[in-house]
Amino acid sequence: MTTEVILVFGIILAVILLFAFEVFPMDKISFCIIAALLLTGLVSPEEAVSGFSNKAVITILCLMILAVGLEENGAISWLAKGLKILKNWPVVLASVFIMIIAGSISAFVSSTAVVIVFIKIVAELREKYQLPPGKLLLPISFASILGGSCTLMGTSTNLLVNNISSRYTGERLGFFEFSYMGLLFMGISIGIITLFYKFLPKDTGGLSENYDLDRYLLTLEVLPESPLVGMKMGESFMFKETDITVLRLTRKGVDRNLLDANIVIKANDIILLHCSLENLQKMRGEGYFDIDLDGKDTIASTQSTTIKKVGVSAKKNENESDDGEVEKEDRTETLLLELLLLPGSKFLGRDLNELKTMLVPRAIPLAVNKRKKLTILKTRLHQSNQEFTRLHVGDRLLIQTDREYVQNFEKSSNLAVLNQFEGGPPATPFKRNLSILILLGTIVLAATGVFEVMTSVITGTLAMLLFKCVELNRIYEKINWQIIFLLAGMIPLGIAMSNAKADTWITEELLALMAGQRPMFIIGLLFLTTMFLSSVVSNNATAIIMAPIGISLASGLDLDPKPFILCVMFAANFSFFTPLGYQTNALVYSMGIYKFKHFLVIGGVISAVLWVVGTLLLSAML
């Protein structure tokens, strides 16, 4: 064993420990790797930064941008919106159906994005139809991992392994070449999860608190020229949106708490809504209510999202002044701030109307989130609207203000700024459908071989940008740059292994150890080793370390390298028995619904079965 090989193994061991004990964030570990490889002379400066220009990394970045475009335009939510039919299904059948849907979408879209969307959907199913999230979220996470293993662009791991295969063997994997195996693995796993259904935890709290799925109270006044005047309540957007609850209608000072779809909306009605932040932003963006900085939040007659200048009434044409002259739009950037009221705040005891005279200029209170649980909200509406929205310690206030005033709230000792929400253009059905068509076009280009996967996704990304389905500033904010830097740092580690002949040394040792063993045993051992390593470090890091070893083993045994490449790819993805190795598992585990034993038992059984089935399938290819 040479000094270079010892250095490489030392760095790999250090990386594994850093990942396992989470000493540093992923991106910081990546820079540590690059620096260590450079300082030890294991790679050249060009090789050290080659990860940033690697085809697989660029492809993964473009796939993330496509996923952002789909999410920004509501495509993923729209595709999954039909799940409300599950309210009348037995929970076990609903779980199976949701797993199939999540797995199918994850074959083409980032599994993390899919799981985040389904977390929101499950929260709504829990609140409206009492479907327990504990029975659904872990199956969704597992299904998204398995679905991502069905196509070449399903996960970043697949793309990385394909890139390594091309570099070492000159062969590329086909887009659907291994789909039949992925579908078989997913079918087996869904069956196992269904058998262990009763082992999954029942309903628990914490879902809303962890993911901002709780709701805000919003009071709106109907202007005389509003298109809602004369419309039945059931025909309005308030009843059509499942995530909006109409709590009260106040007409001429009289409150009506028992509402039905046939009530006709009249001018000057005051409506109290209970809705999620997502729907509040959607209403604001689509012009269901407008904001007059001199007046109230109103359901306006205009469909414009333009914020008027001070003193320009929302009743006027959006560009017309009192003198009939055209006013210029205020180009100041506005955003939403979520504020937490702390003891001693001057806003305590005030209602939303009183706040309008207390806030900085051009800051408008929109809604309040009450600290106390409002699960039986309609039975508690004995107060007036004004009293009901009066603020107390722990309440969260949503305001709209100009970016320049954010620091005023950040410096306040009795307020905490929890979140900032950018006010981008609203999603439209046209943009949603266009985003889906762009994704389908990208898949067709890659699947038919017209372009390579990288060329296809770059083309799809360009289409998203040209048609303004996603803006670059949103891409910068929503891309998980930690993953990009992780990949860029891990790829030079694979190059260092090759430069130092560490992969050759490992192969020679393994071949000597496995002399006389059947290929099935070797593939089974490679599968098991990769799977265990993936449970400690990330699946991408595992693939980068193990793929060259698998290819070298096949070469040393004079066997077809394809089964060994697929072995590493599948095994690196199949991290089920701990919540650490895969991001979606960590996501659902962090919510406090599951314990480690749920992953260990259910994930352990799935991993064991897939190990046996995978070994048999892959060895049959030799």
C-alpha angles and dihedrals in degrees: 000000000000128000091251091055091050090050092050092049090047092054092046091051091048090050092051091051092047091051095043096050095034091229091160135011116270095256092051090051088053092056089047089055093049092048094046093050092048096046092049092048093237091130135023120245089256092052091046092062096033090103091072090061097037114130093230092052092049090047092051091049091053091048089054090052090051089051090050090051092051092047095045092053095046095247097134093045090047092051091052097039092094089071090093086087086074092075091091096041126097107261093242092056091044088054092052092048093048091049091054092049094046092047093048094051092044090059087074107017132055108281091219092056090048093051092048090053092047091050087061092046093049090050090056092046089052095049098042103030104019094240105161113241091208089067093050115033101064091046089050091052093049092045092051090053092049093045090053089058093062100075138032093248094042096099138008088242091064091052093048093050090047090052092050091047091053092049096047103033106016090235127117129205118245119244094247097017095117099026094110090059093046091051091049091050091048093049092050092047094049088053092051093047089051091052090051093044094117091054091064115096121260126235116322135174127246102072097105095042094052099048107032091251094137120106141251131222114234127184117203132181121211113231118219092246094048115124086229091071108107092012121124114246091238091057094053128093088252092070097033093058109077092204095059122082121194105217104175143357117207116200122179091342095309118117121220113195098168103072131175135184094258097063109116115227115232135193116279093019112149114217126195113207133189112204144146121264089248093058093042089057090045092053090048093048096046092050099249086138131016131204123231108193089212096048146015139318103266142179093242134200094235125083091210123118091200114128108226126229117260109281097021110117121228087226091071128076106282094245101034125097129204090268093051092254121134113253121214116242117253105249094193110130113246130195142171121257125199110209128192114213112228129194111285096028114148089224094066113116093017126116126222095266092053090049091063091072093044102051126086117272114289093017114124126187109227108173146345131226111209118226093220121076112263099195092135093037099149093055091055098055096105093118128076118266089254094055094041093059095044109131128245137175111292096023117128120227124204115206137172117224143148117275091242090066097052092092090058090064095039090057094050112110094208098048132064121203104220102175144359119213120196117225102228126168115289122260115250132198088247093056091043093053092042090053091052091048091051091052092048090048090051091051093048092049091051097039096049093047095240087131135007115262092258093050090047095052093044088053090049091048091050090051090051090053097042093050090044094238087141133015124225093236089058090048091054090051100044104037113102096234091180090072092049092051091044091055093044089054098043097050093066087053089061089049090051091053089055094044092050092043088237092140089052091050092050091048093051092049092047093047090052090048094047098042109147094011121132118254089243090062092049094050090046091053092046090049093049095045092049092047093052093047090050090057090060103038130023120291091241094053090048092052093050091052099041104037095071090047091052092049091048091050091053091048093049091050091045090237134138106277094211096085090048092050092050090045092059092042096053096039093050089053096046100079102144109133096069130037092225108075101056127049096224091053091050088049096057093037091056091060093075096238098107135049127215089257092065090061093039096052104035095030091044093055092046091049093049094049094045090048091057095042093044092050092051094046096046096043088051088063092064 
